[in-house]
Every structure is written in C-alpha cells, then in structure tokens.
Amino acid sequence: MQGPRFDELFAFLTAAPLSSADLARLRDWLDSIRDPAECLALIEAAAAGRPCPHCACARLHRSGFASGLQRYRCQGCRRSFNALTGTPLARLRKRECWLPYIKCLLESRTVRDAALATGVHRTTSFRWRHRFASGAARHRPAALTGIIEADETYRLESQKGSRTLSRPPRKRGGAARRRGINREHDCLLVARDRIGTTLDFHTGRGPVTAAQLRTCLQSVLPSDGLLISDGAAAYVRFALDAGIMYESVNVRAGRRARGAIHIQNVNGWHSRFKNWLVRFKGVASRYLANYSGWQRLLDAQALRTPAQWLCAAVRQVQ
C-alpha cells in the first residue's frame, strides 16, 4: 500500500488545527531529522590539523575512509586514526542522532526523556550523556582574573549504579553516620571571578586541604589577584605558601560581606548547581565532575548550539 505523498501530508497539516503541544512535538520531530553528513562534516572540521593522537607527530597521510570519516596514517608511529580517536566520542555509533541528543543536553533533559526524543535506548542515552558532557567540559578557562571567590560545596557520597558497595546501602537522601563534613562527603571546589569565569574541581572525599588548593588553584590564579574565601584554615595556609593576596569573610558569624569582600557569586553558583541536580534524582560520586562541568557550560552559556557542543567535544585539548 502506497503512503501519502508529502504534498498531501503538508496540505493536511496546514489545514488541521494544531495545539501548542502538537506544535512542540512537530518542532522536536523536525529537529531530530538531520542529514548524517552534517554531523560528519562538523567532526572533520573540528579535528582539522590535529596531530597523531598516539605520538603527536604532525606527519600524516590519508588512509581511506571508515564509517564516513577520513582515516589517517601516522608516518612516525605508523598507526592509523580518525577525527574521533582519542576523544570521549570514539567508537560511539548512530552519529545521525548526536546533534538531536546534544540539544537534549542543552535543555537538561533526563536520560529517559532524551532517549525518547532521539530514538535510542536509555542505556545508550546514559552513556552518551557522560561522553558528551565530559568531552565538552574538557575545554575550561585557562585562568581567572581580578577578584576570585573560592568555596567548596559538599554532597553525601553516592554509589548509585554500583554492583558492589563498600558500605551498607542507604536510601537516596540519607544522612552521614557522623556529624559535620567528613570522608562520607564529596568535595566540589569552585573558583569564580567577578566577570563570571568559573572553574570547578572535584577534590575527592572530605574537607579540602591546602595541598589540594595548591594543585587546583595555583596555576589559574593571577599573581596580582585577590583571593576571597570563607576563612577556612586550608585557604590561609595556601595563600601564605603561594604568596597571593587573601581576604576572608566570617560566614558562620553572619558576616556575609564587607563591601566588595564577599563570596556571594560562588555561593550563587553552588545554589544553581544544587537546584539543577534535583531533576536527576541522585548523582553517583564517580560522575559528579561530569555534572559540574555540564552545569558550568550551561551557566556560562559558552556552547549555545549542538554544533558548538559537538565541536568542543571533538577538539583535542592542548
């Protein structure tokens, strides 16, 4: 039986009264229809000029095509590769669905919603979420400027999705066995300057230490910058060792600001991050860095389109 022609279908749609929900579904469907060649062209353009991902040799020659992508042969190590080799997107399939799926990331959709919108399985949706998020989040600001606010936020560690647990199981949203910040909490350190440039660091379990601050912050803080924190001893020790200007605010005593000396910008980022995480109903500790990087990109609006996100995930970080 022959189906209706496009002209007949188009005439029917223009004559039918469509609700706002129908129009939204139609837009989503149209957005999901993309030429697979568009995605391949973006990948090739983003990876243009990259050296060999195995040995960093720049002497290459073309070596045929595979799965629509140009392959290259390195004249140094003699190994072959394509534009995705060495990136988080290597060996992922269904490339015709990548751009619609990235649109779901930009809209912060859940795993199941994104799977339904792009026509992939939910396990594929979950795997793609962390591949695309970690790939794009590799591109971070090189340094902060001026006045820099730094503070940590802590989340109870989660082994969600693990087949074996290192502790007795508990319900999501439970409480730690001991009071205060301890090794049962994951530490997310965030540094943010006054123009909105933000860097996030997952330092592991327990309170942040001066050594961790030195590892994370020393290379991104300017020599003439001013670091502001909540006065924790680790920051005092780090500032003295690094020889940078430092001010603190005694938040526990209710003194949240002394003129321009405050950490309200970084605390606002913490609040937006926690509110954004609620929709995902629990985040495993091993994926926390992916989620913070994902939120950092959304908050900064650095990648506004699926094409920009894809190119950022493909480009090799120097």
Salt bridges, closest charged atoms under 4 A:
GLU8 OE2 - ARG5 NE 3.74
ASP28 OD2 - ARG109 NH2 3.63
ASP31 OD2 - LYS103 NZ 3.80
GLU38 OE2 - ARG34 NH1 3.32
GLU107 OE2 - LYS103 NZ 2.53
GLU107 OE1 - ARG109 NE 2.86
GLU149 OE2 - ARG194 NE 2.60
GLU149 OE2 - HIS262 ND1 3.73
GLU157 OE2 - ARG167 NE 2.31
GLU157 OE2 - ARG170 NH2 3.64
GLU157 OE1 - ARG205 NH2 3.52
GLU184 OE1 - ARG177 NE 3.78
ASP186 OD1 - HIS202 NE2 3.98
ASP186 OD1 - ARG205 NE 2.83
ASP200 OD1 - ARG140 NH1 3.36
ASP200 OD1 - ARG296 NE 2.49
ASP241 OD2 - ARG214 NH1 3.87
ASP241 OD2 - ARG237 NE 3.17
GLU247 OE1 - ARG258 NH2 3.02
ASP299 OD2 - ARG192 NH1 3.55
ASP299 OD1 - ARG272 NE 2.80
